[in-house]
Amino acid sequence: MVQFATETVSTTRTQKLIVLDRDGVINRDSDQFIKSPDEWRPIPGSLEAIARLNHAGYRVVVATNQSGIGRGLFDMATLNAIHEKMHRALALAGGRLDAVFYCPHSGDSECDCRKPKPGMLREIGQRFSLDMAGVPCVGDSLRDLQAAETVGAKPMLVLTGKGEKTLREGNFPKNTVIFPDLAFAVSALLASE
């Protein structure tokens, strides 16, 4: 039986920041990759959850592996079109993203930005002049949680996307908190303030 997190997630920083994975957290995921704007479909409640974070004073940043670029499945123009659709849908829900960071490299590359490596999260910390320690990082895969743990951020697992599989496989960081979806994670985060 899964027990969902009911603990509070402290936010004692002056600047409130949260990092979200994209596929499987904000939008539905696909084993064949999200390769076009038509394939990008929000998970119910995710856009409204981001809007709630915005209204509570959070800066919301996406950190996403997009190896489909490195594999030649889609190009930068297509990725930009997908993100434009995401931004428009968020605006209609009353929300916004402060930034979208992505790794375009394939899994066999030696880059430092592809999660579980921490490069993308470190770059976010530098860009926002913020220590990533304790920053909530929401993901649906082990690599999201591992990247968060490496920089001292707070790993949060959602059971959407690949989350159920990640939960079954275990071996995630001990301080990971688990939620059914982004809306539940945001409710817990905001209730702890």
C-alpha positions, -999 to 999 in steps of 0.1 A, spaced: 0 0 0 13 34 -9 13 61 18 12 96 4 32 124 20 14 144 46 45 160 60 52 197 55 77 208 30 95 238 45 101 269 24 123 293 45 140 310 16 132 346 7 128 337 -30 104 308 -35 114 285 -63 101 251 -75 115 229 -103 92 207 -123 100 179 -148 78 183 -179 67 150 -194 48 129 -168 45 158 -144 29 187 -163 18 168 -194 11 132 -203 42 112 -212 48 88 -240 74 61 -245 76 73 -281 84 109 -269 63 140 -272 73 149 -308 48 176 -317 25 202 -302 -5 179 -310 10 152 -287 14 177 -258 -16 172 -235 -17 185 -199 -24 162 -170 -57 172 -154 -51 197 -127 -14 204 -135 -19 238 -151 -41 250 -123 -15 238 -98 12 258 -115 -11 289 -114 -17 283 -77 21 283 -72 24 315 -92 -3 332 -71 15 321 -39 47 338 -50 66 309 -64 89 311 -94 82 279 -114 109 265 -136 109 234 -158 140 212 -161 134 185 -187 155 159 -206 146 162 -243 168 135 -259 144 133 -288 164 162 -303 197 144 -300 180 113 -315 168 133 -344 131 126 -336 123 164 -337 141 196 -340 145 228 -320 116 245 -339 93 217 -329 105 218 -292 98 256 -292 64 250 -307 56 224 -280 67 249 -253 47 277 -269 16 255 -266 24 248 -230 29 285 -222 -4 294 -239 -23 267 -221 -8 279 -188 -17 315 -195 -53 304 -201 -53 287 -166 -38 319 -150 -3 306 -147 32 310 -161 66 295 -161 96 316 -152 120 295 -173 123 262 -192 157 244 -191 162 214 -212 189 189 -221 188 181 -259 215 154 -256 209 116 -261 213 92 -233 248 81 -244 263 117 -243 288 128 -218 270 161 -210 265 173 -174 230 186 -180 211 153 -186 194 142 -155 203 123 -133 234 145 -136 229 178 -117 241 203 -143 206 216 -152 197 221 -116 230 238 -109 224 261 -138 190 270 -125 205 279 -91 231 301 -108 205 318 -131 182 326 -101 211 334 -77 198 308 -53 212 279 -34 193 248 -45 193 233 -10 157 225 0 142 237 -33 112 214 -42 119 194 -73 90 174 -87 95 145 -110 81 112 -121 114 93 -127 143 81 -106 167 104 -125 146 135 -115 149 125 -79 186 117 -81 194 150 -97 175 168 -69 193 148 -42 227 156 -57 222 194 -53 205 191 -19 171 199 -33 138 183 -20 129 153 -42 92 150 -48 78 120 -67 44 122 -85 27 90 -96 17 103 -130 38 95 -160 64 70 -150 58 76 -113 40 44 -105 69 24 -121 95 45 -102 77 38 -70 75 0 -77 112 -1 -85 122 18 -54 158 28 -47 149 65 -48 164 90 -23 153 84 13 140 119 18 116 117 -13 80 126 -6 53 110 -27 21 124 -41 -5 112 -65 0 141 -89 13 177 -92 -20 191 -78 -16 171 -46 21 181 -43 13 217 -47 -15 215 -21 9 200 4 36 226 -3 12 255 0 -4 241 32 31 240 48 37 277 44 
